[in-house]
Each structure stands twice: as C-alpha cells, then as structure tokens.
Amino acid sequence: RTAHRLGHRARRGSGMSSIVNDPDEINWDRVTRDDIYRQRVFGHRAGKSSFLEIDDRRKLGWGSLLLYSVFLFTAINYVWSRAAVRPASVVSLTIGDALRAATYDPEPTPRRWEHIKQGDDLQYWLSYALPSFIAPNVQGFNFPIGDVRFTLRRASVVPNEDKRFNALAPTVWKDKMGVDPESRDTTFDDKESFGAYRIWAANTPNLVAAGLGWCSLRRTACEISGVNKLAELELDAPSRESAVRRCQRECESMRSGDGKTCRCFTLSQGAKCEFFYMSDLQLESPAPEVDSGCPADSLKPKTVSGKRYSEAFWPLMKKFSYQEEGLGWRGTPGHVQTLKFWSQDELERFANKTGDMPTTQAKMLQFQIEDWIAGRWLSQGTASVVVDFLTHNPNYQVYTWCQLFFEKEASGSVMPSYKFSSLQVTHEDIKARNSDLFSEMDGSDIIYIVLLIVIVVLECVESYRLGLAYLFSAWNVIAVASIIMQITVLGTRAAYLSNTSFTRKLAEANEVPFSNGPEAFQEQYEAQTKFLEASAISIFFLWVKSLHYMADVFPRISVLIDTLYIAITPILYLVFVVLVAFCGFTTWGFLMFGKSVADFRNLGYAAAVCTELLFGEADIAEDLLVRFPFGGGVFVIVHLLLFFFIVKSVSKAIVLTSYADAWYTIYTDPWVTADLGKKNEEAT
C-alpha cells in the first residue's frame, strides 16, 4: 500500500521518470536517508521497484526565490517609472467633475450632464453648459489648446411608406440603428450640405475681429418680401463708420423669441438700420461678385438694387458641408466644424485696440454655437455629435484629450457619454524626444534585462530536459506566458518611443495652439495604452509565478494551491449552473420589464442589472419596484435568494471540501511530511 501511495502521489509533479530494472541506472541523488519509506521500498538494489515513479520536477529553494524577487522588483520598477498613471488619473477625474458640474438650466432645479435625455437637452447643454465647462471650469488648472472640434453625423432618410402618417413624418431613418460615431462606413450617412451658419472673425487663424465677418453692397437693400423683420434702430452717430459699427454689433447679438438670428440689415442715409432674418431658401449660393470682396463660396441674402442712399450688410455665411477626408474625430467623416479658442488676455487686448467692451471666452463660444443651432445644425436627422479638444495641465505636465459623445436613437432619446485620455509629457520627454529603448535605461533596467535573459535560458534548458512533458505543468505554461508578456512589454515600449509624434510636435511648436493636435496625440496615446495593457498582464503573470517559488519554500502555501487545483472541476460546474440561471433571469427581466423600465430595455442592460443584483446591489432595482411592485418584487427576491444560496453556500462548500482533501493529501504523503516538520516516526 505504501508503494502504491508513493507512486500515485509522485505523479502530481511536473515531470516524471521511472526507476528502471538495471540498478546501475537508478537516480541515487533522489534517494535520501531522510525518508524511511524510500529505503524500505528501494532497498539497496531496487530491482523489484521498477513500477514506481518519482517526482523529477525542479525544486525551487530560497536562492531561486530571492533571485526571482529581485527580478519581480526590477520588472515592476521598469513599468512604474514609465506608466505615470496617477497624474493622468488625477487630471482626468478633475475634468470629469467639472463636466458633470456644468449646468445648462439652473431653474427650478439645476440640470446637468446626467439630465441630457432628448434633443432639446442637447441643444441647451451645447449652448450654455459646454462654454462654461471649457472656460472657466476646466481653465482652473487645465487650459484648452488648439481648436474645439465638432463632428456631426446625420442619418440618411427615406420616404415614409406608411401613408397614414406622412403628414406627421414624411421621412424616416434609412437605418433605424442610426450612425455609429466611431464607424468610418458612410453607407447610411446623409452627405448633403444643409442649413446656414454665420462665420465669426474670432474663428479665423488670426484674431482680427471679435465679432462676425461682414460683407456689404452699396446702393442695395435687403429684400423685405417674405422675410421676418426683427427690429429697426434710429441712430444718432457722429460718423457713418460708427453707425455701421453700431448696427453690426446689434445684428450680432439680435435674436428673436424663436431663436432666429439677424442675417441682413439695411443702413439708410438717415442713419436708420432695419434688421431681417432670411430663411435658407432666401440665401443665394454661390454669392456673385460684390464690391466688398466676400468669398465666392459664401452665401448672400437676396437684395434689391437701385437703392441710391442705402447699403445692405450681411454676415459671412456658409452651409454645413460634409467632409469625407477623415477630418473628424478619430479620422471619421461627417459635417465637421471647429472653433478657435482664444485666451481671455488675447480677447481683452483686441478689445482695447478696437475700443469695444471685451467679451468672455464662454460668451465667444456660446455665440458661435447658438449661431449653428439657429442655422439648423441640429435636427431630426442628427444621429450623433462628438465634441473633442485638448487641454494642458502645467502642474502635472499632463495633456488630456476630452471626448464628449452624444448618440441619438431613432426613438428620439439622446445617450451622452464621455472619455478623457490623459498622457503625461514632461519637459525631459520633450528634450529627449528622439530617445530609443536602450538610451533611456538606468541601472535597475539593465538588471531587469539581464535577469530576464537568465530566466529565458533556464526555461529553455528545462524544456530541453523534459521535452514535451514540460508543457504538462501549469507552472511551466505560466512561465512561458510570463516571458512572452515581458518581451511584449519591451516591444510596445520601443513602439511608443518610435511614435512620439505629439511630443515632437510640442517641441517644434513655436506657440500654442498648434494644428493637428488631437491626431498626433491619438497616435502617441494609443501606443502608450498598448504599453500599459501589456505591462498590466505581464505584472499579473509575474505575481502568479511567484506562488510557484513560494510553494516550494513554504509547504502551507502548497496546501492552498492544491486546494485551488482540486476545486477547479467543481468550480467550473458551479459557473455553468450560475450561467444557466443568470441567462434565465436576464431573459425574464428583459421580456417582462423591458418595455417600461429603461434598465431592462435590451438584453445587455438586463444582464448588467442582473449582475449588480448578483453582488447584492438591490438599489439598482428601485425603478423596477416602482413600476412593477409585485412582479418586480418577486423577480428581485427570487434572484437574490437563489444566487445567495448558489454562489455563497455552494462555493463555500466546494472550497472547504477541496481544502480538506488537499490537507489530507499533504499530511499523509511521506514525500512531503518531512518538509512540514513531521518526524518519520509520526508519519509511520
């Protein structure tokens, strides 16, 4: 019986070798005098013990554990010194707090980011909350650099086939799923130019004027037939230039109760200004040549010539045009608009030169966004809007790519989301922008590389010794995976250093803002993200592999590892049982509550709710219990009770039983009894 137990227990090792019949071939190094059972079974010749198998796996001692600890420390230090996770996290959280705090409707209760549910909320948020979020909230310590980019995707429409409702909805979306803002597929995009927006001079590369850009035509007046007259103004100006300036400022800020803006005004000889709104149909495109030198691709309102003592003025206007060149967010197509962001000092310096009252950064952004909205930028065809811009935090030297998403569904609801991608680029990084993998290494990194080479050589020797049996051990598989991930870490770091286009752009830029900032940042950020992902997985494998070293040195750790090994099979069956029950509850919740409860509106959301209930988050079901007091209550109670029994009680029983089996195995196995501090007589 002893011989049978010895042979059975020995087969748990990573590699096995049999004792052959020839006594000269016995591995006497593995037969020690510490184990009385080996001497009784083998004797001095062991000719009758050829059926026994002994454990020939590597035994890792204190020296191996110490060497691996040094390797683990240097590997972590290599990643830690290059990750810069905390500064990026702090800046991203701060920007997120500012985003959620910005209000777009203060009364009767403040409405913020989480209240965006439909198209009107989106319009108000973009008009009021976005400018206050960018300036001054973010500007406390995070300064926008470059342009603020807006990528609009419109869904293509087809005639409504239901004739009963043609009067209400003459067109419907061609694809009811809309347009994914991340997709470069333009199959379901509406590419037609539409609407009209006024061009502000502050949105030009050089700040030549804080207001609108203007065109004019002498001996001409705005056509008044079929247009909306907004207001008229009698002036007592000292000169015609001051009268023109006054009327232009009035036209810039003039809006009717329904949001219509001034698109043309007539200045008569008596210093009288009449302001008009003209629809898109009354705007001519392209504009004919006029004496004011307006661009040929701009829009011109209809005018009446032959007015000897009148002059018509209109702001520079264009249509929203579709761009397929990939100028939008992450290279996607769409109707792309950009807004220049000027510092408050620059706006005040310009106002001092022109003698106007300085405007604020938020107001400057608000005026332009409201102009877009008044020009039908947002409509029923709007499928998604993405707003993105870069910020810089000089204290942490962190650059953040702020990305705000608004996806509109065919039902009319708007789903807002955001993502902040932060990257630390220090002054040292800018100076050493052309560094490579080896030039940035220090003493600790060199030790890490040397130890990695040593570990690779040792694993190669061991795999050569054992052959195919090398892969039969889980520890060896983890070792191979760990080595592969370490090499991947070095490869992704080298790729990042060769893709520092944003850092080079910072070094080469004479001033900010600089062009194409988000595109360069995206490439470098994605390279850094790949490095961090590879580092995270590699460090995980290193920590798991450390259990192998500690298990050979500390037998009680070996007991716990054997517990997990024995429990694998019943745990897999438990996971299968839980998965089956989970699918049942997900389907139940979706079919019964999906029409009325937003948290169950599709299978994905229903699965998310069931997952939170699985871990005891019963607060997630508040809306469910309000709408379905009885049915929802039965669903929640049955879900909690069933999974409480399955997950907690059954899993606890599996672990306890497996631990008892592992403990019995260890303490009754004479191969390891001596390692546990037992005497041979006690084992007998």
KEDRENKE-202699 format. One line per 4 residues: number of its first residue (from 0); their letters; for each residue x, y, z of C-alpha. Coordinates in Angstrom, 2 decimals. Example, Ala and Ser with C-alpha at 12.3 -4.5 7.8 and 13.67 -1.06 7.14 Angstrom:
BEGIN
0	AS	12.30:-4.50:7.80; 13.67:-1.06:7.14
END
This chain:
BEGIN
0	RTAH	0.00:0.00:0.00; 2.86:2.34:0.80; 4.48:1.72:-2.54; 1.20:2.32:-4.37
4	RLGH	0.62:5.61:-2.48; 4.16:6.74:-3.25; 3.75:6.08:-6.95; 0.33:7.78:-7.03
8	RARR	1.42:10.90:-5.15; 4.61:11.27:-7.15; 2.69:11.60:-10.40; 1.50:15.08:-9.29
12	GSGM	4.88:16.55:-10.31; 5.57:18.49:-13.48; 7.80:15.81:-14.98; 8.10:12.08:-14.19
16	SSIV	10.78:9.42:-14.73; 10.59:5.71:-13.91; 13.16:3.68:-11.96; 14.37:1.04:-14.37
20	NDPD	15.29:-2.55:-13.67; 19.03:-2.01:-14.03; 20.33:-0.89:-10.60; 23.19:0.99:-12.25
24	EINW	20.68:3.41:-13.81; 18.96:4.38:-10.54; 18.99:8.06:-9.80; 20.61:7.78:-6.38
28	DRVT	20.64:11.58:-5.93; 16.89:11.43:-5.42; 17.06:8.65:-2.77; 17.84:10.29:0.58
32	RDDI	18.18:8.82:4.02; 15.59:11.19:5.43; 12.64:9.13:4.24; 12.35:5.71:5.82
36	YRQR	9.76:4.61:3.26; 12.08:5.03:0.30; 14.73:2.83:1.92; 12.22:0.11:2.74
40	VFGH	10.80:0.08:-0.79; 14.01:0.51:-2.80; 16.41:-1.47:-0.68; 20.00:-1.40:-1.88
44	RAGK	19.24:-2.67:-5.39; 15.60:-1.70:-6.08; 15.25:-4.33:-8.77; 11.68:-5.12:-7.79
48	SSFL	10.56:-1.44:-7.72; 10.60:-0.71:-11.40; 6.87:0.12:-11.31; 7.46:3.18:-9.11
52	EIDD	7.55:6.74:-10.48; 9.32:9.54:-8.68; 8.95:13.34:-8.83; 11.65:14.86:-11.05
56	RRKL	10.35:18.44:-11.17; 12.59:21.35:-10.30; 12.78:22.14:-6.62; 12.99:25.91:-6.14
60	GWGS	14.73:26.94:-2.95; 15.48:30.13:-1.09; 18.10:31.19:-3.62; 15.68:30.93:-6.51
64	LLLY	13.03:32.82:-4.53; 15.47:35.63:-3.74; 16.62:35.89:-7.36; 13.05:35.95:-8.61
68	SVFL	12.13:38.63:-6.05; 14.87:40.86:-7.47; 13.56:40.21:-10.98; 9.99:40.99:-9.89
72	FTAI	11.06:44.26:-8.26; 13.06:45.43:-11.29; 10.23:44.50:-13.69; 7.71:46.48:-11.65
76	NYVW	10.12:49.40:-11.40; 10.59:49.37:-15.18; 6.84:49.75:-15.69; 6.23:52.12:-12.76
80	SRAA	8.84:54.63:-13.90; 7.20:54.89:-17.33; 3.48:54.50:-16.60; 2.63:57.90:-14.99
84	VRPA	-0.83:56.60:-14.13; -1.59:58.72:-11.08; -1.01:62.18:-12.63; -3.16:61.22:-15.62
88	SVVS	-5.86:59.83:-13.35; -5.99:62.92:-11.12; -6.32:65.28:-14.09; -8.99:63.13:-15.77
92	LTIG	-11.06:62.95:-12.59; -10.85:66.72:-12.16; -12.03:67.38:-15.70; -14.82:64.85:-15.22
96	DALR	-16.01:66.66:-12.09; -16.08:69.96:-13.99; -18.06:68.37:-16.81; -20.71:66.94:-14.51
100	AATY	-20.99:70.19:-12.53; -21.73:72.45:-15.53; -25.42:73.43:-15.64; -27.50:74.27:-18.69
104	DPEP	-30.78:75.11:-16.94; -30.46:76.49:-13.38; -34.18:76.76:-12.60; -36.25:75.38:-10.97
108	TPRR	-33.65:72.70:-10.21; -30.19:72.68:-11.82; -29.98:70.42:-14.84; -26.59:68.94:-15.64
112	WEHI	-24.88:66.29:-17.74; -26.85:63.38:-16.31; -30.14:65.06:-17.27; -29.47:65.00:-21.02
116	KQGD	-32.22:62.75:-22.37; -33.52:64.31:-25.60; -32.68:66.75:-28.38; -33.70:69.91:-26.52
120	DLQY	-31.44:68.99:-23.62; -28.57:68.54:-26.07; -29.15:71.97:-27.63; -29.23:73.73:-24.27
124	WLSY	-26.22:71.84:-22.97; -24.11:72.71:-26.00; -25.21:76.36:-25.87; -24.75:77.04:-22.15
128	ALPS	-23.02:74.20:-20.29; -20.26:73.44:-22.81; -18.86:77.02:-22.93; -18.90:77.27:-19.13
132	FIAP	-17.26:73.83:-18.88; -14.41:74.74:-21.20; -13.98:78.21:-19.67; -13.53:78.83:-16.83
136	NVQG	-14.22:75.46:-15.10; -11.58:73.45:-16.92; -9.39:76.52:-17.06; -8.82:76.47:-13.32
140	FNFP	-5.70:74.40:-13.93; -6.39:72.75:-17.29; -6.02:75.05:-20.29; -7.56:74.19:-23.67
144	IGDV	-5.07:74.21:-26.52; -5.86:74.08:-30.20; -9.34:74.04:-31.66; -12.59:72.66:-30.30
148	RFTL	-13.82:70.19:-32.93; -17.43:69.17:-33.54; -18.12:66.07:-35.66; -21.77:65.76:-36.68
152	RRAS	-23.15:62.62:-38.34; -26.58:62.79:-39.96; -28.65:59.70:-40.77; -29.84:59.31:-44.33
156	VVPN	-33.61:59.32:-44.66; -36.15:57.66:-46.98; -39.82:58.46:-47.62; -42.21:57.16:-45.02
160	EDKR	-44.04:54.19:-46.56; -46.89:54.46:-44.08; -49.18:56.90:-45.88; -51.36:57.36:-42.81
164	FNAL	-48.59:59.28:-41.05; -46.91:61.02:-43.98; -48.24:64.37:-42.84; -46.59:63.91:-39.43
168	APTV	-43.38:62.25:-40.57; -42.76:62.46:-44.33; -39.33:60.80:-43.94; -37.81:58.16:-41.65
172	WKDK	-34.26:57.00:-40.99; -32.98:54.55:-43.57; -31.26:52.53:-40.84; -33.07:52.54:-37.51
176	MGVD	-29.77:51.95:-35.70; -28.56:55.37:-36.81; -24.88:56.08:-37.45; -22.16:54.87:-35.12
180	PESR	-19.84:57.84:-34.37; -16.82:55.50:-34.41; -17.67:53.99:-37.80; -15.94:55.11:-40.98
184	DTTF	-18.67:53.49:-43.06; -20.68:56.18:-44.86; -23.42:53.94:-46.24; -26.13:55.41:-44.02
188	DDKE	-24.73:58.96:-43.79; -26.61:61.94:-45.15; -23.88:63.73:-47.08; -25.93:66.66:-48.38
192	SFGA	-24.95:70.19:-47.38; -27.64:71.87:-45.34; -28.56:74.91:-43.26; -26.52:78.08:-42.93
196	YRIW	-24.27:79.48:-40.23; -22.64:82.84:-39.69; -18.84:82.95:-39.62; -17.27:84.78:-36.73
200	AANT	-13.98:86.55:-37.24; -12.76:85.12:-33.93; -12.86:81.70:-35.59; -10.17:82.67:-38.11
204	PNLV	-6.47:81.79:-37.73; -5.64:85.38:-36.76; -7.78:87.32:-34.33; -8.65:90.31:-36.49
208	AAGL	-12.11:90.93:-35.03; -14.10:89.59:-32.13; -17.43:89.75:-33.91; -18.83:88.50:-37.19
212	GWCS	-17.16:88.81:-40.55; -19.13:91.19:-42.80; -19.97:91.77:-46.44; -21.76:94.80:-47.92
216	LRRT	-23.13:96.11:-51.18; -23.74:99.80:-51.91; -26.95:101.12:-53.47; -28.68:97.94:-52.34
220	ACEI	-31.18:97.00:-49.64; -32.21:93.69:-48.08; -35.22:92.21:-49.82; -38.16:92.51:-47.43
224	SGVN	-40.80:90.41:-49.19; -41.45:87.15:-47.37; -38.83:87.77:-44.66; -39.07:88.37:-40.94
228	KLAE	-38.22:91.86:-39.81; -36.57:91.58:-36.43; -36.18:95.25:-35.44; -35.19:98.72:-36.59
232	LELD	-32.88:101.22:-34.96; -32.64:105.03:-35.31; -29.06:106.18:-34.78; -27.50:109.48:-33.79
236	APSR	-23.95:108.59:-34.73; -21.16:111.13:-35.32; -20.00:109.33:-38.47; -21.10:106.67:-40.88
240	ESAV	-18.33:104.35:-39.70; -19.57:104.47:-36.12; -23.15:103.89:-37.34; -22.05:100.82:-39.30
244	RRCQ	-20.16:99.55:-36.29; -23.15:100.04:-34.02; -25.56:98.26:-36.37; -23.16:95.36:-36.83
248	RECE	-22.93:94.84:-33.07; -26.72:94.95:-32.81; -27.07:92.37:-35.57; -24.55:90.05:-33.94
252	SMRS	-26.45:89.78:-30.67; -30.01:90.06:-32.04; -32.23:87.00:-31.70; -35.97:86.63:-31.86
256	GDGK	-38.02:84.67:-29.37; -37.91:81.56:-31.56; -34.12:81.73:-31.99; -33.94:83.45:-35.37
260	TCRC	-30.80:85.50:-35.94; -30.07:88.61:-37.94; -28.86:87.70:-41.41; -29.11:91.04:-43.16
264	FTLS	-29.60:94.70:-42.31; -30.09:97.83:-44.39; -28.44:101.13:-43.41; -30.25:104.09:-44.96
268	QGAK	-28.98:107.62:-45.40; -30.76:108.85:-42.31; -28.75:106.52:-40.10; -31.61:104.08:-39.78
272	CEFF	-30.94:100.34:-39.55; -33.51:97.66:-40.35; -32.67:94.08:-39.32; -34.04:90.99:-41.06
276	YMSD	-34.00:87.22:-40.74; -33.90:85.29:-44.02; -34.58:81.60:-44.41; -32.15:79.22:-46.10
280	LQLE	-34.20:79.40:-49.29; -33.60:83.17:-49.47; -29.84:82.75:-49.37; -28.12:82.54:-52.73
284	SPAP	-25.21:80.20:-53.28; -22.66:80.78:-54.56; -22.55:84.51:-53.96; -21.98:86.71:-57.00
288	EVDS	-19.04:89.03:-57.10; -19.65:92.01:-54.82; -17.63:95.10:-54.19; -16.91:94.05:-50.60
292	GCPA	-14.69:91.18:-51.71; -16.63:88.39:-49.95; -15.56:84.80:-50.70; -17.22:83.25:-53.73
296	DSLK	-18.32:80.17:-51.76; -20.19:82.19:-49.13; -23.95:82.71:-49.01; -25.58:86.00:-49.94
300	PKTV	-29.13:87.06:-48.96; -31.50:88.30:-51.64; -31.20:92.06:-52.10; -32.89:94.79:-54.09
304	SGKR	-30.63:97.00:-56.17; -31.24:100.58:-57.25; -31.49:101.96:-53.71; -29.37:105.06:-54.13
308	YSEA	-28.98:106.02:-50.49; -28.97:102.58:-48.90; -26.35:99.93:-48.26; -27.02:96.27:-47.43
312	FWPL	-24.84:94.46:-44.91; -24.82:90.72:-44.17; -22.51:88.45:-42.21; -20.30:85.89:-43.84
316	MKKF	-22.39:82.72:-44.09; -21.80:79.18:-45.32; -23.63:75.87:-45.43; -22.73:72.93:-43.22
320	SYQE	-20.76:70.72:-45.59; -19.86:67.03:-45.39; -16.18:66.07:-45.31; -15.12:62.56:-46.27
324	EGLG	-11.40:63.20:-45.89; -11.39:61.91:-42.32; -11.06:65.32:-40.69; -13.49:64.43:-37.91
328	WRGT	-12.99:62.72:-34.58; -10.53:59.80:-34.87; -10.43:60.28:-38.62; -14.15:59.71:-39.13
332	PGHV	-16.14:61.57:-41.81; -19.03:63.92:-41.12; -20.07:67.55:-41.01; -17.01:68.86:-39.18
336	QTLK	-16.90:72.28:-37.54; -14.11:73.82:-35.45; -14.00:76.72:-33.03; -10.87:78.67:-32.20
340	FWSQ	-10.23:79.09:-28.50; -8.58:82.36:-27.51; -7.35:83.18:-24.03; -9.06:85.94:-22.08
344	DELE	-5.93:88.10:-22.26; -5.97:87.90:-26.06; -9.63:88.91:-26.20; -9.04:91.85:-23.87
348	RFAN	-6.02:93.06:-25.84; -8.05:93.05:-29.04; -10.96:94.87:-27.37; -8.59:97.59:-26.20
352	KTGD	-7.42:98.12:-29.77; -10.93:98.42:-31.22; -12.46:100.27:-28.29; -15.16:97.62:-27.75
356	MPTT	-16.17:96.03:-24.49; -14.22:92.78:-24.07; -16.26:89.61:-24.21; -15.56:86.45:-22.21
360	QAKM	-14.28:83.18:-23.58; -17.50:81.40:-22.68; -19.62:84.05:-24.41; -17.49:83.87:-27.53
364	LQFQ	-18.04:80.11:-27.75; -21.72:80.45:-26.86; -22.41:82.99:-29.64; -20.97:80.70:-32.28
368	IEDW	-22.68:77.53:-31.08; -26.02:79.33:-30.88; -25.49:80.51:-34.45; -25.02:76.91:-35.56
372	IAGR	-28.16:75.78:-33.77; -30.14:78.68:-35.25; -28.88:77.57:-38.66; -30.46:74.10:-38.21
376	WLSQ	-27.21:72.37:-37.27; -29.19:70.01:-35.02; -32.34:68.47:-36.45; -34.31:65.23:-36.60
380	GTAS	-31.66:63.81:-38.91; -28.91:64.24:-36.32; -27.55:60.78:-35.44; -24.50:61.69:-33.35
384	VVVD	-22.37:64.59:-32.22; -18.80:64.26:-30.96; -17.01:67.20:-29.33; -13.28:66.83:-28.71
388	FLTH	-10.42:69.13:-27.72; -7.08:69.04:-25.92; -6.22:70.52:-22.53; -2.91:71.02:-20.76
392	NPNY	-2.23:70.91:-17.04; 1.12:72.66:-16.44; 1.42:71.46:-12.84; 1.37:67.77:-13.70
396	QVYT	2.55:68.33:-17.30; -0.41:66.23:-18.43; -2.23:66.60:-21.74; -5.83:65.38:-21.88
400	WCQL	-7.91:64.59:-24.92; -11.50:65.39:-23.91; -14.09:63.49:-25.97; -17.82:64.05:-25.47
404	FFEK	-20.30:61.78:-27.26; -23.99:62.31:-27.92; -25.70:59.43:-29.72; -29.26:59.90:-30.83
408	EASG	-31.54:56.93:-31.23; -34.43:56.54:-33.65; -36.79:56.83:-30.68; -35.60:60.42:-30.11
412	SVMP	-33.60:59.80:-26.93; -30.03:61.05:-26.59; -27.35:58.95:-24.89; -24.46:61.09:-23.58
416	SYKF	-21.07:59.67:-22.66; -17.52:60.94:-22.34; -13.93:59.77:-22.35; -10.83:61.57:-21.09
420	SSLQ	-7.50:60.27:-22.39; -4.61:61.73:-20.40; -0.91:61.44:-21.16; 1.99:62.91:-19.22
424	VTHE	4.66:64.53:-21.38; 7.31:66.11:-19.19; 9.89:68.69:-20.16; 12.50:65.92:-20.07
428	DIKA	10.43:63.92:-22.56; 10.29:66.91:-24.89; 14.05:67.39:-24.69; 14.71:63.66:-25.27
432	RNSD	12.01:63.27:-27.92; 14.25:61.09:-30.11; 15.27:58.57:-27.43; 15.17:54.81:-28.00
436	LFSE	14.66:51.72:-25.85; 18.26:51.40:-24.64; 19.21:55.05:-24.24; 16.50:55.56:-21.61
440	MDGS	17.60:52.63:-19.41; 19.21:53.03:-16.00; 20.91:50.52:-13.65; 17.69:48.89:-12.47
444	DIIY	16.52:48.43:-16.04; 19.77:46.74:-17.01; 19.42:44.29:-14.09; 15.87:43.59:-15.25
448	IVLL	17.01:42.79:-18.80; 19.88:40.56:-17.54; 17.61:38.59:-15.20; 15.03:38.22:-17.96
452	IVIV	17.70:36.68:-20.19; 18.77:34.34:-17.34; 15.18:33.19:-16.78; 14.69:32.59:-20.51
456	VLEC	17.85:30.46:-20.61; 16.80:28.42:-17.55; 13.37:27.74:-19.00; 14.90:26.71:-22.31
460	VESY	17.23:24.26:-20.51; 14.34:22.82:-18.51; 12.14:22.41:-21.59; 15.01:20.64:-23.38
464	RLGL	15.47:18.29:-20.43; 11.80:17.38:-20.11; 10.75:17.59:-23.71; 7.03:17.61:-24.34
468	AYLF	6.39:16.86:-20.66; 7.47:20.43:-19.95; 4.08:21.71:-21.09; 2.19:19.32:-18.79
472	SAWN	2.87:21.58:-15.83; 0.69:24.65:-15.29; 3.64:26.45:-13.68; 5.71:25.99:-16.83
476	VIAV	2.89:27.30:-19.01; 2.62:30.37:-16.77; 6.39:30.82:-17.01; 6.22:30.78:-20.82
480	ASII	3.31:33.21:-20.83; 5.19:35.50:-18.45; 8.27:35.53:-20.69; 6.17:36.27:-23.76
484	MQIT	4.48:39.17:-21.98; 7.82:40.58:-20.79; 9.07:40.59:-24.36; 5.79:42.21:-25.43
488	VLGT	6.31:44.95:-22.82; 9.72:45.78:-24.26; 8.31:45.69:-27.79; 5.39:48.03:-27.01
492	RAAY	7.73:50.40:-25.21; 10.00:50.52:-28.25; 6.95:51.14:-30.45; 5.88:54.00:-28.20
496	LSNT	9.31:55.64:-28.35; 9.22:55.44:-32.13; 5.74:57.00:-32.25; 6.14:60.17:-30.18
500	SFTR	4.72:62.45:-32.85; 2.82:64.52:-30.29; 5.96:65.07:-28.20; 7.88:66.15:-31.28
504	KLAE	5.06:68.49:-32.24; 5.25:70.08:-28.79; 8.99:70.53:-29.18; 8.68:72.04:-32.63
508	ANEV	5.67:74.30:-31.97; 6.73:77.90:-31.51; 3.43:78.77:-29.87; 0.10:77.23:-28.97
512	PFSN	-2.38:76.42:-30.29; -0.79:74.14:-32.88; -2.57:72.33:-35.70; -3.48:68.63:-35.85
516	GPEA	-3.02:68.23:-32.11; -5.67:65.52:-31.49; -4.44:63.33:-34.36; -0.84:63.34:-33.13
520	FQEQ	-1.99:62.87:-29.54; -4.19:59.93:-30.52; -1.30:58.03:-32.10; 1.01:58.53:-29.15
524	YEAQ	-1.72:57.86:-26.57; -2.71:54.58:-28.22; 0.94:53.49:-28.27; 1.21:54.28:-24.55
528	TKFL	-2.05:52.44:-23.89; -0.73:49.29:-25.57; 2.38:49.50:-23.38; 0.27:49.81:-20.22
532	EASA	-2.01:46.94:-21.23; 0.93:44.65:-21.91; 2.56:45.76:-18.66; -0.59:45.05:-16.65
536	ISIF	-0.86:41.49:-17.96; 2.87:40.82:-17.58; 2.93:42.01:-13.95; -0.08:39.81:-13.23
540	FLWV	1.74:36.73:-14.57; 4.85:37.64:-12.58; 2.88:37.73:-9.32; 1.16:34.42:-10.13
544	KSLH	4.51:32.83:-10.99; 5.87:33.95:-7.61; 3.46:31.48:-5.97; 5.43:28.67:-7.60
548	YMAD	8.60:29.77:-5.83; 6.84:30.30:-2.51; 5.02:26.95:-2.71; 8.32:25.07:-2.87
552	VFPR	9.71:27.05:0.07; 6.57:27.25:2.26; 4.58:23.96:2.34; 1.43:25.58:3.72
556	ISVL	1.21:27.72:0.59; 1.40:24.47:-1.35; -1.67:23.28:0.57; -3.67:26.32:-0.57
560	IDTL	-2.54:25.93:-4.18; -3.55:22.26:-4.13; -6.91:23.37:-2.76; -7.48:25.54:-5.82
564	YIAI	-6.30:22.74:-8.11; -8.70:20.20:-6.60; -11.58:22.71:-6.70; -11.20:23.55:-10.41
568	TPIL	-13.62:20.93:-11.69; -16.50:21.61:-9.26; -15.98:25.36:-9.69; -16.39:25.02:-13.46
572	YLVF	-19.63:23.14:-12.96; -20.75:25.80:-10.48; -20.01:28.51:-13.05; -22.07:26.62:-15.60
576	VVLV	-25.02:26.34:-13.21; -24.79:30.06:-12.35; -24.57:30.98:-16.04; -27.70:28.98:-16.88
580	AFCG	-29.66:30.59:-14.05; -28.27:34.00:-14.97; -29.44:33.67:-18.60; -32.89:32.71:-17.33
584	FTTW	-33.15:35.79:-15.11; -31.81:38.08:-17.88; -34.42:36.84:-20.36; -37.14:37.04:-17.70
588	GFLM	-36.33:40.66:-16.87; -36.00:41.77:-20.50; -39.30:40.24:-21.67; -41.37:41.25:-18.66
592	FGKS	-39.99:44.70:-17.83; -38.11:45.85:-20.96; -40.97:47.93:-22.41; -41.40:50.10:-19.32
596	VADF	-38.13:50.06:-17.37; -35.10:51.66:-19.01; -32.64:49.41:-17.16; -34.12:46.38:-18.99
600	RNLG	-34.56:47.95:-22.44; -32.28:45.40:-24.09; -30.52:42.19:-23.16; -27.25:43.97:-22.44
604	YAAA	-28.81:46.34:-19.91; -30.85:43.49:-18.39; -27.65:41.45:-17.97; -25.96:44.44:-16.30
608	VCTE	-28.83:44.79:-13.80; -28.79:41.07:-13.02; -25.03:41.24:-12.49; -25.40:44.05:-9.96
612	LLFG	-28.18:42.14:-8.20; -25.89:39.12:-8.16; -23.48:41.05:-5.96; -26.18:42.43:-3.70
616	EADI	-26.74:45.86:-5.28; -30.50:45.89:-4.74; -30.72:49.70:-5.14; -30.45:49.27:-8.90
620	AEDL	-33.99:47.86:-8.92; -35.71:50.95:-7.45; -37.32:51.97:-10.76; -38.37:48.36:-11.34
624	LVRF	-40.13:48.14:-7.97; -41.91:51.45:-8.56; -43.36:50.39:-11.92; -43.91:46.71:-11.08
628	PFGG	-44.40:46.40:-7.30; -45.48:42.75:-7.31; -43.77:41.26:-10.36; -40.59:43.25:-9.79
632	GVFV	-40.53:42.27:-6.13; -40.85:38.58:-6.98; -38.06:38.92:-9.55; -35.67:40.62:-7.14
636	IVHL	-36.39:38.34:-4.16; -36.09:35.10:-6.12; -32.90:36.38:-7.79; -31.25:37.35:-4.51
640	LLFF	-32.24:34.20:-2.61; -31.30:31.77:-5.37; -27.94:33.27:-6.12; -27.19:33.78:-2.44
644	FIVK	-27.58:30.05:-1.94; -25.75:29.03:-5.11; -22.86:31.47:-5.05; -22.21:31.71:-1.33
648	SVSK	-23.21:28.35:0.14; -22.17:26.03:-2.69; -18.89:27.81:-3.39; -18.05:27.75:0.31
652	AIVL	-18.73:24.02:0.44; -16.50:23.43:-2.59; -13.60:25.37:-1.08; -13.88:23.68:2.33
656	TSYA	-14.04:20.19:0.82; -11.14:20.88:-1.51; -9.07:22.29:1.35; -9.72:19.19:3.44
660	DAWY	-8.68:16.91:0.56; -5.51:18.93:-0.06; -4.62:18.96:3.65; -5.10:15.19:3.92
664	TIYT	-3.03:14.63:0.81; -0.16:16.73:2.06; -0.05:15.33:5.57; -0.39:11.67:4.54
668	DPWV	2.15:11.88:1.74; 5.52:10.73:3.10; 7.29:12.61:0.32; 6.45:15.97:1.87
672	TADL	5.87:15.02:5.52; 9.42:15.89:6.43; 9.03:19.34:4.83; 6.08:20.05:7.10
676	GKKN	8.19:19.46:10.18; 6.80:15.98:10.95; 9.06:13.23:12.09; 9.30:9.99:10.17
680	EEAT	8.05:8.08:13.18; 4.87:10.21:13.27; 4.30:9.57:9.59; 4.68:5.84:10.17
END
